[in-house]
Amino acid sequence: MLITIKTKARTEMIDITAQVRNVVQTSGIRNGLVHVFSLHTTGAVTINENADPAVKTDILNTINRVIPWDDNFKHMEGNSAAHIKVSLFGPSEIIALEDGSLVLGTWQGIFFCEFDGPRNRHVNVKILADPRSL
């Protein structure tokens, strides 16, 4: 199932945990694995703290400092920094599903990371059922 995300900034982290949980609940699958995958080469998926918004700010400030937008890159489209950031973060995460709930730590959330926005984005959520629970 696709989740649609409308980003508002060049670089941002959007908590999509609630949308992923909704896909899980709608599926009716109780146990297995949930694969969350960005369909974009300039947008990533990661898991990190979702309790304190300062964590997102710190992550984004650091990644933008380490990989600046304009660093004499050769890519003609002009968004090499975004491609590099996605390669470091990765396009997907896999989360265990137990008894109908995502297995996440107390402070963990699932984030879509925008590195070339603002744009309309899509994240695919695929639930692989544990065959022992069918």
C-alpha positions as CSV (number, residue, x, y, z in Angstrom):
1,M,0.0,0.0,0.0
2,L,1.3,3.5,-0.8
3,I,1.5,6.3,1.7
4,T,1.5,9.8,0.0
5,I,3.5,12.5,1.7
6,K,3.6,16.2,0.7
7,T,6.9,17.7,1.9
8,K,7.2,21.4,2.6
9,A,11.0,22.0,2.7
10,R,14.2,21.1,0.9
11,T,15.3,19.0,3.8
12,E,13.0,17.7,6.5
13,M,12.0,14.6,8.5
14,I,8.3,13.6,8.6
15,D,7.1,11.2,11.2
16,I,5.0,8.6,9.2
17,T,4.6,6.1,12.1
18,A,0.9,6.7,12.4
19,Q,0.3,6.1,8.6
20,V,2.4,2.9,8.7
21,R,0.4,1.7,11.8
22,N,-2.8,2.4,9.9
23,V,-1.7,0.3,6.9
24,V,-0.9,-2.5,9.4
25,Q,-4.3,-2.3,11.1
26,T,-6.1,-2.2,7.8
27,S,-4.2,-5.3,6.6
28,G,-5.4,-7.6,9.4
29,I,-2.0,-9.3,9.5
30,R,-1.0,-9.8,13.1
31,N,2.6,-11.2,12.9
32,G,5.4,-10.8,10.4
33,L,7.6,-8.1,8.9
34,V,6.7,-4.6,7.7
35,H,8.9,-3.2,4.9
36,V,8.7,0.6,4.5
37,F,10.3,1.7,1.2
38,S,10.8,5.2,-0.3
39,L,10.1,5.2,-4.1
40,H,12.5,8.1,-4.6
41,T,16.3,8.5,-5.1
42,T,16.3,11.7,-3.0
43,G,14.0,10.6,-0.2
44,A,15.0,8.1,2.6
45,V,13.3,6.2,5.4
46,T,14.8,5.9,8.9
47,I,13.9,5.1,12.4
48,N,14.9,7.4,15.2
49,E,13.5,9.3,18.3
50,N,10.1,10.9,17.8
51,A,9.6,12.3,21.3
52,D,11.8,15.3,21.2
53,P,11.6,17.4,18.0
54,A,15.1,18.7,18.7
55,V,16.5,15.3,17.6
56,K,15.2,15.9,14.0
57,T,16.6,19.4,14.0
58,D,20.0,18.1,15.2
59,I,20.1,15.3,12.5
60,L,19.1,17.6,9.7
61,N,21.5,20.4,10.8
62,T,24.4,17.9,11.0
63,I,23.7,16.1,7.6
64,N,23.4,19.5,5.9
65,R,26.7,20.6,7.3
66,V,28.4,17.3,6.4
67,I,26.9,17.3,2.9
68,P,26.3,20.8,1.8
69,W,23.9,21.5,-1.0
70,D,26.4,23.3,-3.2
71,D,29.8,21.5,-3.1
72,N,30.8,21.6,-6.8
73,F,29.0,18.3,-7.6
74,K,29.0,17.1,-11.2
75,H,25.4,15.8,-11.5
76,M,23.6,17.9,-14.0
77,E,20.3,18.0,-12.2
78,G,22.0,19.8,-9.3
79,N,20.7,17.6,-6.5
80,S,23.8,15.4,-5.8
81,A,23.7,16.3,-2.1
82,A,20.2,14.7,-1.9
83,H,21.4,11.5,-3.6
84,I,24.4,11.2,-1.2
85,K,22.2,11.7,1.9
86,V,19.8,9.0,0.8
87,S,22.7,6.6,0.2
88,L,23.8,7.2,3.8
89,F,20.3,6.9,5.3
90,G,18.9,4.2,3.1
91,P,15.7,3.9,1.2
92,S,13.9,1.5,3.6
93,E,13.4,0.0,7.0
94,I,12.1,-3.4,8.1
95,I,10.1,-3.5,11.4
96,A,8.9,-6.6,13.2
97,L,5.1,-7.0,13.6
98,E,3.9,-8.9,16.7
99,D,0.3,-9.3,17.8
100,G,-0.8,-6.5,15.4
101,S,1.7,-4.0,16.7
102,L,4.9,-2.6,15.2
103,V,7.9,-3.6,17.4
104,L,9.4,-0.2,18.0
105,G,11.2,1.1,21.1
106,T,9.5,3.6,23.5
107,W,10.9,6.6,21.7
108,Q,11.2,5.3,18.2
109,G,9.3,6.5,15.2
110,I,9.5,5.9,11.4
111,F,10.5,8.9,9.4
112,F,10.4,9.9,5.7
113,C,13.5,12.0,5.1
114,E,13.1,14.6,2.4
115,F,16.4,15.8,0.9
116,D,15.2,17.5,-2.3
117,G,11.9,19.1,-1.6
118,P,9.3,20.3,-1.4
119,R,7.7,17.5,-3.4
120,N,4.9,15.0,-3.4
121,R,6.4,11.7,-2.3
122,H,5.3,8.0,-2.0
123,V,6.4,5.4,0.4
124,N,5.4,1.7,-0.2
125,V,4.4,-0.3,2.9
126,K,4.5,-4.1,2.4
127,I,3.5,-6.5,5.1
128,L,5.0,-10.0,5.0
129,A,2.9,-12.3,7.1
130,D,4.6,-14.9,9.3
131,P,3.4,-18.2,7.8
132,R,3.3,-19.8,11.2
133,S,0.6,-17.4,12.2
134,L,-1.7,-17.9,9.2
